[in-house]
Amino acid sequence: MTTPANWLSALRAYLLTVAAADLAWEAAHLPLYTLWRTGTAGEKLFAVVHCTLGDLLIALASLVLGLVLAGHRDWPVRRFGAVAALTIAFGLGYTAFSEWLNIVVRESWAYSELMPVVPVFGFDVGASPLLQWLVVPALALRLARRAAHGRQTSPLPGIRAEPVSQKRRTDGRETRCTEST
């Protein structure tokens, strides 16, 4: 008998990875926005934290939509590819919309001359946010799948998925138990 996938461990790994990776990405690509030159240290810190929390919500909503539309109760063992593709597509779609809304319509932020842009539906979208929504969810989903099988996955030192093992009882039935660390 095979060990069932632990979707809760997968979800935890996904969210932890997204949070850590997006925090690093948001801080790293801040110089690609005009805020880097015009903002105070407090404004920059607020922008990084605010955008990271927004990214976390977008990532969660994208995954939930992917699971609702294409998931399986044994996810991430079954239907992983379909859910991953939809999750990334929803994240990319929302990012393109959000960049258009906040740059063109609201003028809430602006790219610096350092931001490479990609034309999308008639307007220029920053390459960094688009790349972010390809790389971060792909990494997070990969680690989520590994976590579902009890393998070490966390991008954060000292935090790991809880391993699950199968032990055979004397009567031949299997029982789940958590390995002690």
C-alpha positions, -999 to +999 in steps of 0.1 A: +000+000+000+013+034-009+013+064+015-014+089+007-003+124-003-004+149+026-021+179+009-018+200+041+019+196+042+019+205+005-001+237+011+021+247+040+052+242+019+037+261-010+027+291+012+061+292+031+080+290-002+059+317-018+063+340+012+101+336+014+107+338-023+084+367-030+099+387-001+133+382-016+121+390-051+102+421-041+133+435-023+156+425-052+135+442-079+127+474-060+154+493-080+133+486-111+106+510-098+108+548-094+101+543-057+138+532-053+149+568-061+120+588-047+109+569-016+120+570+020+134+539+037+100+535+054+081+537+021+104+512+005+100+488+034+062+492+034+061+486-004+082+453+000+060+440+029+027+451+013+036+436-021+048+404-005+016+400+014-004+407-018+017+381-036+009+356-010-029+362-013-026+361-051-007+328-049-032+313-025-062+324-047-045+311-078-038+277-063-074+274-049-088+283-083-065+257-099-076+231-074-113+238-078-111+236-116-087+208-121-078+193-087-082+158-074-087+147-038-052+130-040-035+162-051-006+168-055-001+131-065-029+132-091-036+162-114-005+180-103+004+193-138-031+206-145-033+224-112+002+238-115-005+251-151-037+268-140-021+282-108+007+298-128-016+310-155-040+327-130-010+343-113+004+356-145-030+369-157-036+387-125-001+402-125-006+416-161-040+431-150-026+445-118+004+461-136-019+477-161-043+489-135-016+504-112+007+518-139-017+529-167-050+536-150-043+546-114-006+556-118+001+542-084+036+532-093+060+535-122+089+516-137+123+530-137+144+531-168+160+499-156+129+477-159+128+456-190+093+455-204+072+431-225+043+443-246+011+426-234-023+435-250-011+469-261+008+481-230+042+474-216+044+451-185+075+448-165+095+416-172+105+412-136+069+408-122+061+384-151+092+363-145+084+364-107+050+347-114+067+320-135+096+312-112+082+315-077+050+295-081+068+268-101+094+265-073+067+266-046+046+239-064+076+217-068+084+219-031+048+214-022+047+182-042+078+170-023+063+180+010+032+159+003+055+129+004+073+139+036+106+151+021+126+180+034+113+210+014+114+243+032+134+272+018+138+285+054+165+270+076+153+249+105+118+244+091+109+212+074+078+192+065+067+166+090+078+132+077+052+104+078+062+067+078+043+035+076+047+009+103+034-026+101+013-038+130+016-073+142-018-081+129-007-071+093-026-038+091-007-005+085-008+024+109+005+059+103+028+075+127+051+105+128+088+098+129+105+115+158+132+140+149 
